Amino acid sequence: KFSLTLYQTCPVHQQIGVNPFSIGNTGLQPTKHTWRKIIDIALIADAAFVKPTIDHPLRQIIAWVLIIYTVLVSVTPLLTTEQAYGGDYTATSLRQDLVFALIVSLVFNAALRVRSLAGSRVLLNFLHGRYHRPLRESRIFMFLDVADSTKLAEQLGDEQVQSLIGRFFFDIATPIAHYGGETHRYIGDEVVVTWTLARGQRQANCLECVRAISRLMHEQETVYQKRFGVVPRFRAGLHCGEVVAGEVGDDKREIVYFGDTINTTARIAAYCKDTGKDLLVSQALLDHVDLPKGVAIHSLGPVQLRGKRDAIEVVSLSFPD
């Protein structure tokens, strides 16, 4: 539908002498070559809009080109008294061009700012009203924090360690998004990431995300050493279960999750410090996820976590590669 609309509204063929559609008495009759073009554009639109990822800048460029082109084709005729690009085409004035460019820039920058503050999925959920009423969901949570942040603050100073943590969160946003994670919240030196159970268990996305972050930090060692004189380490705890999600707040609305799953995940992440392990996962999560290849596993047995009445099975994972 997007491709068909784009071609129908596109008047450029009037200037270049190429008409991708042949119009008959029965209406729109796309040629074989046209269908190939439609499929190509549809694939590009799908890659750019339906499955956007941070680590694919080419997709973002394609998305912007398509968006800007569509807006230009649709809005430009409204700014002039003549048919844009038609036989009676009259060039727009500099003032009209500047006003149009300013409006488009403001709209898209505002949209991007709102998206960056709320997150794309959260923003869509707000618009859809998905969590207007409390909703029970099965989710995977990961609490990931910068190890020894207190020592780093003493070593680097508050401002420098804040820059370090900010850079770390900025870098790991790429693998988190790539493996379908949603950044739920930043809490000091800790980030809370969540997946729906189906998305997180698919190809072990939640575990592959941790492996990707580990590899990224290894690749960025030189960069961190040069800028901060230290390479940040991280610890992570993962768990899954049912939670109740809903919107809260008025002047600042937010989607929050309630339930024992959240508390248990936080306790597992805190237990990393007690055991000296970098990655701890509940057995309940492993029961839903097929372990990726090359993962070393070591069971810690039933563990009595702080603040928990019942012991739970906790497993330590590591990625030798």
Secondary structure, DSSP 8 states (H G I E B T S, - for coil): -HHHHHHHH--THHHHT--SEEEETTEEEE-HHHHHHHHHHHHHHIIIIIS--TT-HHHHHHHHHHHHHHHHHHHGGGGSSS-TTSTT-----HHHHHHHHHHHHHHHHHHHHHHHHH-HHHHHHHHHTTTSS-EEEEEEEEEEEETTHHHHHHHH-HHHHHHHHHHHHHHHHHHHHHTT-EEEEEETTEEEEEEEHHHHHGGGHHHHHHHHHHHHHHHTHHHHHHHHSS---EEEEEEEEEEEEEEE-SSS-EEEEESHHHHHHHHHHHHHHHHT-SEEEEHHHHTTS---TT-EEEEEEEE--TT-SS-EEEEEEE---
